[in-house]
Amino acid sequence: MHKWQNSIMNKNINKRVAELRLHLRKNGLAAYIFPSTDPHHSEYPPEYWKTREWISGFNGSAGTAVVTSDDAALWTDSRYFIAAEEQLKDTPFRLMKERLEGTPSVTQWLAEVLPPGSTVGMDAWTNSADEIRIIREELTHCGLHLEIADQPADTLWKNRPALPDSPVRIQPPAFAGRSITEKLALIREAMAGRQADGLILSTLDEIAWTLNLRGTDVHCTPVFVAYTWITPSRCTLYINKVKLTEEVSAHLKEYGVETQNYTDILPDLSRFDGKRIWTDCQTTNYALCRSLPETCSVVDAASPVGLLKAVKHPAEVEGYRRAMLRDGVAMVKFLKWLIPAVQAGGQTELSISRKLEELRSEQDLFCGNSFDTIAGYAHHGAVVHYEPTPETDLELLPKGLLLLDSGAQYEDGTTDITRTIALGPVNEEERHDYTLVLKGHIRLARAKFPQGCSGTQLDACARYAMWQEGINYLHGTGHGVGSCLCVHEGPHQIRMNYMPSPLLPYMTVTNEPGIYKEGRHGIRIENTQIILPYRETEFGTFLQFDPLTLCPIDMKPIDWSLLDTEEIEWLNRYHSRVYDQLAPLLDHEHRTWLREATRPYEYTKPSQKS
């Protein structure tokens, strides 16, 4: 960002913080906590609910801002340390680097900066019931009080974006796999197992999946703002009814789904006369949870929809494979274009991002990007979730590395791919680090593992080679991917910190190790994979990963001396598959380029012992 633009932005932030402090004093509050989420625990909330970004200026997807009468701080994770440092410059906010030794938690910091007996405010709608409970307990232990207070942005945010009201669309049965009736039957079977008389769905992707609907309320994510309430005999969608077209209304009526206004859920829940309500207090907002009748007991557990959604139906698996073919064609066209375009001059991080979106938009069933493209050239690649802006946009030169993390939403699948590309000569450190990342990617891709393993138990596969050299990365190695839904999907993950959700057949999961060296370069290689059965043995069922992503991995930066025979054979097999599946969809010129980009690396196999 140019200095004068940064100065204007910081003045706005400073003014907002000053107005907030007046507001807090008027309402008897010593501090206020701003989370990143909305009432639906969304990773990427609609603009209306981006209050943490509004008060702090930090626009990363994860973070918590806290403002007191004379101090302010923002907590975020390692993906955003570099970006946050830059965005918080010359504002009242200090950066708190989560999970690093010496970084206090939000409540520890508040206990340090506030006098005993002070009152801290939080919003009932944008914080989950568990978050409110934990913060309240920790503040009480520190001699502070928690008050559920109105969101200050409701009165202070001038020109606040409106709540989205765009229409909802039907997800075609051929892509959804199961009808609403079939999905509700599976959900109700799970409810019966928990003896639950009602189930609250508040996360937007679970609602979209259950009702075979999609929307445009969240940037890059085809979901819509709503709640769903399910009982053994009824299913009610709470939504702004202006979003329902005649076709969608008929679709819902056909499957017996009732509709009510979005705001009606609170009084309806308070009047419920059942005995047990199932809701996940980790994701359901506090306002809903405190409205539940005292006569009801709460089944506090993860919604059954998360796991049902994560294990893909055969129709969804076929949809992914079709989407990956089209995405692979777009990527091949882009990669063939890229190097000559950079050599000709004038290309930047933003211009190539636009070019890639243009090529994807030419593919059938394209709905948009699945997230904002991360195009980080040279030192920008070290910013894990860097997104170029007009102020930061770098011109690409025919040297060094470009980290390109991108994806698309197609009606029949969601894609997520990262390639690190040599735009010309690379130095020895870049070549070495690139090869370490590739070794990690291949080791995880080749893993065979017993059913029931969690992603934590496999995470070391991706890190092993770099760990031997004292190198690590702080983000997760893999996440689920939705079917024309959220590009980040749980409940399973592959990461260092413990994630108990098991990896099951027909789940999708990414494989994306990386190395990031501030001020120098960033490297990541990512494929989206599907988990498939491997074999049955006397020790049980074993599983394996099968790559869905079809795109060449750049071989120019590889230090081949660091790869062993099995790693080279895996890369050759993968490239053979990429060529065989994409070549029939390409013209002669692009087929010729792809043949060279996937050319097998020739090596001498070790001789067999006689």
C-alpha positions in Angstrom: 0.0 0.0 0.0 1.3 3.5 -0.9 2.3 5.6 2.1 -0.5 8.2 1.6 -3.2 5.5 1.3 -1.9 3.7 4.3 -1.9 7.0 6.2 -5.6 7.6 5.3 -6.6 4.1 6.3 -4.8 4.3 9.6 -6.4 7.7 10.4 -9.8 6.0 9.8 -8.9 3.2 12.2 -7.6 5.6 14.8 -10.8 7.6 14.5 -13.0 4.4 14.9 -11.0 3.3 17.9 -11.4 6.7 19.5 -15.2 6.6 18.9 -15.4 3.1 20.2 -13.6 4.1 23.5 -16.2 6.8 24.0 -19.0 4.2 23.4 -17.4 1.8 25.9 -17.2 4.5 28.6 -20.9 5.4 28.1 -21.9 1.8 28.5 -19.7 1.0 31.5 -17.3 -1.3 29.6 -13.5 -1.4 30.0 -12.9 -3.5 26.8 -14.7 -5.1 23.9 -13.7 -8.3 22.0 -14.3 -8.6 18.3 -14.2 -12.1 16.7 -13.7 -12.9 13.0 -16.9 -14.8 12.7 -20.6 -14.2 12.0 -23.7 -15.8 13.7 -23.0 -18.9 11.6 -19.4 -19.5 12.7 -18.3 -18.9 9.1 -14.6 -18.8 8.2 -15.4 -16.2 5.6 -18.4 -14.1 6.8 -20.5 -11.7 4.6 -19.3 -8.1 4.5 -22.0 -7.1 7.0 -20.4 -9.0 9.8 -16.7 -8.1 9.3 -16.5 -6.1 12.5 -13.0 -7.2 13.4 -11.7 -5.9 10.1 -13.8 -2.7 10.4 -12.3 -1.8 13.8 -8.7 -3.0 13.2 -8.0 -2.8 9.4 -6.7 -6.3 9.4 -8.4 -8.4 6.7 -7.1 -11.9 7.3 -9.6 -14.7 7.7 -8.6 -15.5 11.3 -8.1 -13.1 14.2 -9.5 -11.5 17.3 -9.3 -7.8 18.0 -9.6 -6.4 21.5 -9.9 -2.7 22.4 -9.6 -1.2 25.9 -9.8 2.4 27.1 -6.1 3.0 26.4 -4.8 -0.1 24.6 -5.6 -2.4 21.7 -4.3 -5.8 20.4 -5.0 -8.3 17.6 -4.4 -12.0 17.8 -3.8 -14.0 14.6 -2.0 -17.2 13.5 1.3 -17.8 11.6 -0.4 -17.5 8.2 -0.9 -13.8 8.7 2.1 -12.6 10.9 3.8 -10.7 8.1 0.6 -9.3 6.6 -0.8 -8.3 10.0 2.5 -6.5 10.9 2.1 -4.3 7.8 -1.6 -3.7 8.2 -1.5 -2.7 11.9 1.4 -0.2 11.4 0.6 3.2 12.9 -2.7 2.0 14.4 -3.5 1.5 18.1 -3.2 -2.3 17.7 -0.2 -4.4 18.7 0.2 -7.8 17.1 -0.2 -10.9 19.2 1.3 -14.0 17.5 -0.8 -16.9 18.5 0.8 -20.2 19.5 4.2 -18.7 20.0 5.9 -18.9 23.3 5.4 -15.8 25.4 2.2 -14.7 23.6 -0.6 -14.2 26.2 -4.1 -15.3 25.5 -6.8 -12.7 25.2 -7.9 -13.1 28.8 -4.4 -13.2 30.1 -3.7 -9.9 28.3 -6.9 -8.3 29.6 -5.9 -9.3 33.1 -2.6 -7.6 32.7 -4.0 -4.3 31.3 -7.3 -3.9 33.1 -7.8 -3.1 36.8 -9.6 -5.8 38.8 -13.4 -5.7 38.7 -13.4 -4.3 35.1 -16.2 -5.4 32.7 -15.5 -6.8 29.2 -18.1 -6.8 26.5 -18.9 -9.5 23.9 -21.7 -10.0 21.3 -24.2 -12.8 21.7 -24.6 -13.3 18.0 -21.1 -13.5 16.6 -19.6 -15.7 19.4 -20.5 -19.3 20.0 -21.9 -20.5 23.3 -18.6 -22.3 24.1 -16.6 -19.2 23.4 -18.7 -17.2 25.7 -18.5 -19.8 28.4 -14.7 -20.2 28.2 -14.1 -16.4 28.1 -16.5 -15.9 31.1 -14.7 -18.6 33.1 -11.3 -17.2 32.4 -12.2 -13.6 33.1 -13.9 -14.6 36.3 -10.7 -16.4 37.3 -8.8 -13.2 36.6 -11.1 -11.0 38.7 -12.9 -9.5 35.6 -16.5 -9.6 34.5 -18.1 -10.5 31.2 -21.2 -8.7 29.9 -23.1 -9.8 26.9 -23.4 -6.3 25.2 -24.7 -5.0 22.0 -22.3 -5.0 19.1 -20.8 -1.5 19.0 -20.6 -1.6 15.1 -24.4 -1.6 15.1 -24.3 2.1 16.1 -20.8 3.2 15.1 -20.2 1.6 11.7 -21.1 4.3 9.2 -22.1 3.1 5.7 -22.1 -0.5 6.9 -22.8 -3.0 4.1 -26.3 -4.4 4.0 -27.1 -8.0 4.8 -27.0 -10.0 1.5 -30.3 -10.7 -0.2 -29.2 -12.4 -3.4 -31.4 -15.3 -4.7 -30.8 -19.0 -3.8 -30.4 -21.6 -6.5 -31.0 -25.4 -6.6 -28.0 -27.8 -6.7 -28.9 -30.2 -9.5 -29.7 -33.8 -8.3 -27.0 -35.2 -10.7 -24.4 -33.3 -8.8 -25.8 -33.5 -5.2 -26.1 -37.3 -5.3 -28.8 -37.6 -2.6 -32.2 -36.0 -2.5 -33.3 -33.8 0.5 -35.5 -36.7 1.6 -32.5 -39.1 1.7 -30.4 -36.6 3.5 -33.0 -35.8 6.1 -33.5 -39.6 6.7 -29.8 -39.9 7.5 -29.8 -36.9 9.8 -32.9 -38.1 11.6 -31.3 -41.6 12.0 -28.4 -39.8 13.8 -30.9 -37.8 15.9 -32.7 -41.0 17.0 -29.3 -42.4 18.0 -28.9 -39.3 20.3 -32.5 -39.4 21.4 -32.8 -35.8 20.1 -36.2 -34.2 19.4 -34.7 -31.3 17.5 -31.5 -30.3 15.7 -30.3 -26.8 15.0 -28.2 -26.3 11.9 -26.5 -22.9 11.9 -23.4 -23.4 9.8 -24.1 -22.3 6.2 -22.4 -25.1 4.3 -24.3 -27.7 6.3 -27.6 -26.0 5.5 -26.8 -25.7 1.8 -25.7 -29.4 1.6 -28.8 -30.6 3.5 -31.3 -28.7 1.3 -29.4 -29.1 -2.0 -29.3 -25.3 -2.4 -26.5 -22.9 -3.2 -26.1 -19.1 -2.9 -23.8 -16.1 -3.3 -24.0 -14.5 0.1 -20.3 -15.2 0.9 -17.4 -14.2 -1.3 -16.1 -17.2 -3.3 -18.3 -19.6 -1.3 -21.7 -20.7 -2.7 -23.7 -20.5 0.5 -26.6 -18.3 1.8 -27.5 -16.8 5.2 -30.1 -19.0 7.0 -30.8 -21.4 9.8 -32.4 -24.8 9.7 -34.4 -26.5 12.4 -35.0 -30.3 12.1 -37.4 -32.4 14.2 -38.4 -36.1 13.5 -41.4 -34.8 11.5 -40.6 -31.3 10.3 -37.8 -29.3 8.6 -37.9 -25.5 8.7 -35.6 -23.1 6.8 -35.3 -19.7 8.4 -34.3 -17.2 5.6 -35.0 -13.8 4.2 -37.8 -14.9 1.9 -36.9 -12.4 -0.7 -34.1 -14.8 -1.5 -36.5 -17.6 -2.5 -37.5 -17.7 -6.2 -40.6 -19.6 -7.3 -38.5 -22.5 -8.4 -36.7 -22.8 -5.1 -39.9 -22.4 -3.1 -41.5 -25.2 -5.2 -38.3 -27.3 -4.7 -38.5 -26.9 -0.9 -42.3 -27.6 -0.8 -41.8 -30.8 -2.9 -39.7 -32.2 -0.1 -41.9 -30.9 2.8 -39.4 -28.1 3.9 -41.2 -25.2 5.5 -39.9 -21.7 5.4 -40.0 -18.9 8.0 -38.4 -15.5 8.2 -34.7 -15.5 9.3 -35.4 -13.7 12.6 -38.2 -16.1 13.6 -35.9 -18.8 14.8 -35.3 -17.2 18.2 -39.0 -17.2 19.3 -39.6 -20.6 17.7 -36.8 -22.2 19.6 -38.0 -20.6 22.9 -41.4 -22.2 22.4 -40.2 -25.7 21.6 -41.8 -28.3 23.9 -39.5 -31.3 23.1 -37.2 -32.8 25.7 -33.8 -32.9 24.0 -32.2 -30.4 21.5 -29.1 -31.2 19.6 -26.8 -28.3 18.9 -23.0 -27.9 18.7 -22.1 -25.3 21.2 -18.7 -24.8 19.5 -20.4 -23.4 16.4 -23.9 -22.3 17.5 -24.1 -18.7 18.6 -24.8 -17.8 22.2 -28.0 -16.0 21.3 -29.6 -19.1 20.0 -28.3 -21.3 22.8 -29.5 -19.1 25.6 -33.0 -19.0 24.0 -33.5 -22.7 24.4 -36.2 -23.6 26.9 -35.0 -24.5 30.4 -37.2 -27.6 30.2 -35.0 -29.0 27.4 -31.7 -30.8 27.9 -29.0 -30.1 25.3 -27.1 -32.7 23.3 -23.9 -30.7 22.9 -22.0 -32.5 20.0 -20.9 -31.9 16.5 -23.7 -31.8 14.0 -24.1 -35.1 12.1 -24.2 -33.2 8.9 -20.4 -32.4 9.0 -19.4 -36.0 8.6 -22.2 -36.9 6.2 -21.1 -34.0 4.0 -17.4 -34.9 4.3 -17.8 -38.4 3.0 -18.6 -37.9 -0.7 -21.4 -39.6 -2.6 -20.3 -41.4 -5.8 -22.0 -38.6 -7.8 -20.0 -36.0 -6.0 -16.7 -38.0 -6.6 -17.5 -38.1 -10.3 -18.3 -34.4 -10.2 -14.9 -33.7 -8.7 -13.2 -35.7 -11.4 -15.0 -33.8 -14.2 -14.3 -30.4 -12.5 -10.6 -31.3 -12.1 -10.4 -32.1 -15.8 -11.7 -28.7 -16.8 -9.6 -27.0 -14.1 -6.6 -28.9 -15.4 -7.2 -27.7 -18.9 -7.4 -24.1 -17.7 -4.1 -24.5 -15.7 -2.3 -26.0 -18.6 -3.4 -23.1 -20.8 -2.2 -20.7 -18.1 1.1 -22.3 -17.5 1.9 -22.5 -21.2 1.1 -18.7 -21.5 2.9 -17.7 -18.3 6.7 -17.9 -19.0 6.6 -16.2 -22.5 4.3 -13.5 -21.0 6.7 -12.8 -18.2 9.7 -12.8 -20.6 7.8 -10.2 -22.7 7.4 -8.0 -19.6 4.6 -6.1 -18.0 3.0 -9.0 -16.1 2.2 -8.5 -12.4 0.8 -10.6 -9.6 -2.6 -9.1 -10.3 -2.5 -9.4 -14.1 -1.7 -13.1 -14.0 -4.4 -13.7 -11.4 -6.9 -12.1 -13.8 -5.6 -14.2 -16.7 -6.1 -17.4 -14.7 -9.6 -16.5 -13.8 -10.4 -15.6 -17.4 -9.1 -19.1 -18.5 -11.2 -20.8 -15.9 -14.3 -18.8 -16.8 -14.1 -20.4 -20.3 -14.8 -23.8 -18.8 -18.2 -25.3 -18.5 -20.1 -25.0 -15.2 -17.7 -22.3 -13.8 -19.3 -20.3 -11.0 -16.3 -18.2 -9.8 -13.1 -18.5 -7.8 -13.2 -20.7 -4.7 -11.0 -18.1 -2.9 -9.1 -15.0 -3.8 -6.0 -16.1 -5.7 -2.7 -16.1 -3.8 -0.1 -15.0 -6.3 3.1 -14.3 -4.4 6.3 -13.5 -6.4 9.7 -13.7 -4.8 9.6 -12.5 -1.2 5.8 -12.1 -1.3 5.6 -15.9 -1.5 6.7 -16.0 2.1 3.5 -14.4 3.2 1.4 -17.5 3.6 -2.0 -16.1 2.6 -0.7 -13.1 0.6 -3.3 -11.6 -1.8 -1.9 -9.0 -4.2 -3.6 -5.6 -4.2 -3.0 -2.6 -6.5 -0.7 -1.2 -3.8 1.4 -4.3 -3.3 1.4 -5.6 -6.8 4.8 -6.8 -8.0 6.0 -7.0 -11.6 7.1 -10.5 -12.5 10.6 -10.9 -13.7 12.1 -13.9 -15.6 13.9 -15.2 -12.5 13.0 -16.6 -9.1 9.9 -18.3 -7.9 6.1 -17.5 -8.1 3.8 -19.2 -5.6 0.3 -19.5 -7.1 -2.5 -20.9 -4.9 -5.9 -20.8 -6.6 -9.1 -22.6 -7.1 -12.5 -22.5 -8.7 -16.1 -23.2 -7.9 -17.8 -25.4 -10.6 -21.4 -26.6 -10.2 -20.1 -30.1 -9.9 -17.0 -29.6 -7.8 -14.6 -27.3 -6.0 -10.9 -27.1 -6.8 -7.9 -26.0 -4.8 -4.3 -26.2 -6.2 -0.9 -24.6 -5.5 2.0 -24.7 -7.8 5.3 -22.9 -7.2 6.8 -22.0 -10.6 10.3 -21.0 -11.6 10.0 -18.0 -13.8 13.7 -18.2 -14.8 16.9 -19.1 -13.0 16.6 -19.9 -9.3 19.3 -19.9 -6.7 20.6 -23.0 -4.8 18.6 -22.2 -1.7 15.4 -21.9 -3.7 16.1 -25.2 -5.5 16.9 -27.0 -2.3 13.8 -25.8 -0.5 11.6 -26.6 -3.5 12.9 -30.1 -3.5 12.3 -30.6 0.3 8.7 -29.4 -0.2 8.2 -31.8 -3.1 9.7 -34.7 -1.1 7.1 -33.9 1.7 4.3 -33.8 -0.8 5.2 -37.1 -2.4 5.8 -38.9 0.9 2.3 -37.9 2.1 0.7 -38.7 -1.3 2.2 -42.2 -1.2 1.1 -43.0 2.4 -0.9 -46.1 3.1 -2.6 -46.1 6.5 -5.2 -48.1 8.5 -8.8 -46.8 8.6 -9.3 -44.8 11.8 -6.1 -42.8 11.5 -6.5 -39.1 12.1 -4.7 -36.5 10.0 -2.4 -35.7 12.9 -0.9 -39.2 12.7 0.0 -38.6 9.0 1.2 -35.0 9.2 4.8 -36.0 9.9 5.0 -37.6 6.4 4.9 -34.2 4.8 7.4 -32.6 7.2 9.9 -35.3 7.6 12.5 -34.3 5.0 12.5 -30.6 6.1 12.5 -31.5 9.8 15.8 -33.3 9.2 17.2 -29.8 8.3 15.6 -27.9 11.1 12.9 -26.4 8.8 9.1 -26.3 9.6 5.9 -24.6 8.6 3.2 -23.5 11.0 0.0 -24.0 8.9 -1.9 -27.2 8.5 -0.9 -29.7 5.8 -4.4 -30.6 4.6 -8.0 -29.8 4.8 -11.2 -31.2 3.3 -12.7 -29.5 0.2 -16.5 -29.1 -0.3 -18.5 -30.2 -3.3 -19.4 -26.8 -4.8 -19.2 -25.6 -1.2 -16.5 -24.3 1.2 -12.9 -24.7 0.0 -12.0 -25.4 3.6 -14.1 -28.2 5.0 -14.0 -30.3 8.1 -14.2 -32.1 10.4 -11.0 -33.9 9.3 -7.6 -32.2 8.8 -4.0 -33.1 8.4 -1.9 -30.9 10.8 0.6 -31.1 13.7 -1.8 -30.2 16.5 -4.2 -33.0 17.4 -7.3 -33.4 15.2 -9.2 -36.5 16.4 -11.6 -36.8 13.4 -10.6 -40.0 11.5 -9.8 -40.1 7.8 -12.5 -42.1 6.0 -12.9 -43.5 2.5 -14.2 -40.9 0.0 -13.3 -37.9 2.0 -11.4 -35.2 0.1 -8.3 -33.7 1.6 -5.5 -31.4 0.4 -1.8 -32.1 0.5 0.1 -28.8 0.8 3.4 -28.7 2.6 5.5 -25.5 2.3 8.6 -23.6 3.3 8.5 -19.8 3.9 11.5 -17.6 4.4 10.6 -14.0 5.1 12.2 -11.5 2.7 13.4 -14.3 0.4 10.8 -16.8 -1.0 7.8 -19.0 -0.3 7.2 -22.5 -1.7 4.1 -24.7 -1.6 2.9 -27.6 -3.7 -0.7 -28.6 -3.3 -3.0 -31.2 -4.8 -6.5 -32.1 -3.7 -6.8 -35.8 -3.1 -9.5 -38.3 -2.4 -9.2 -41.1 0.2 -9.8 -44.5 -1.3 -9.7 -48.1 -0.1 -6.2 -49.7 -0.5 -6.5 -53.3 0.8 -7.9 -55.6 3.4 -5.4 -57.5 5.6 -5.6 -59.5 8.8 -4.9 -56.2 10.5 -7.9 -54.5 9.0 -8.8 -52.0 6.3 -6.0 -49.9 4.8 -6.6 -46.7 2.9 -4.6 -44.6 0.4 -4.7 -41.1 -1.3 -5.6 -40.7 -4.9 -4.8 -37.3 -6.5 -7.8 -35.5 -8.0 -5.8 -32.4 -9.1 -4.5 -32.8 -12.7 -1.7 -30.3 -13.4 2.1 -30.6 -14.0 4.4 -30.0 -11.1 7.2 -27.7 -12.2 10.4 -29.8 -12.6 12.8 -27.0 -13.5 13.5 -26.1 -9.8 14.1 -29.7 -8.7 17.4 -30.9 -7.3 17.1 -34.4 -8.6 20.0 -35.6 -6.4 17.7 -35.2 -3.4 15.0 -37.5 -4.7 15.1 -41.2 -4.2 13.9 -43.8 -6.7 10.4 -44.2 -5.3 9.9 -40.4 -5.3 11.0 -40.1 -8.9 8.7 -43.0 -9.9 5.8 -41.4 -8.2 6.3 -38.1 -10.0 6.7 -39.8 -13.3 3.5 -41.8 -12.7 1.6 -38.7 -11.7 2.8 -36.8 -14.7 1.8 -39.7 -17.0 -1.7 -39.6 -15.5 -1.9 -35.8 -16.0 -0.9 -36.1 -19.7 -3.2 -39.1 -20.4 -6.3 -37.5 -18.9 -5.8 -33.9 -20.2 -4.2 -34.4 -23.6 -7.5 -35.5 -25.3 -9.0 -32.2 -24.2 -6.3 -30.0 -25.6 -5.4 -28.7 -29.1 -2.1 -29.7 -30.7 -0.2 -26.7 -29.4 -1.1 -27.2 -25.8 -0.7 -31.0 -26.0 2.8 -30.5 -27.2 3.6 -28.2 -24.3 2.0 -30.6 -21.8 4.0 -33.6 -23.2 7.2 -31.7 -22.5 6.0 -30.5 -19.0 5.2 -34.1 -18.0 8.2 -35.7 -19.7 9.4 -38.6 -17.5 12.7 -38.0 -15.7 15.1 -40.6 -16.8 17.2 -42.2 -14.1 19.1 -45.5 -13.7 17.3 -48.0 -11.7 19.4 -49.9 -9.2 20.3 -53.3 -10.5 18.5 -56.4 -9.2 20.4 -58.8 -7.1 20.7 -62.2 -8.7 
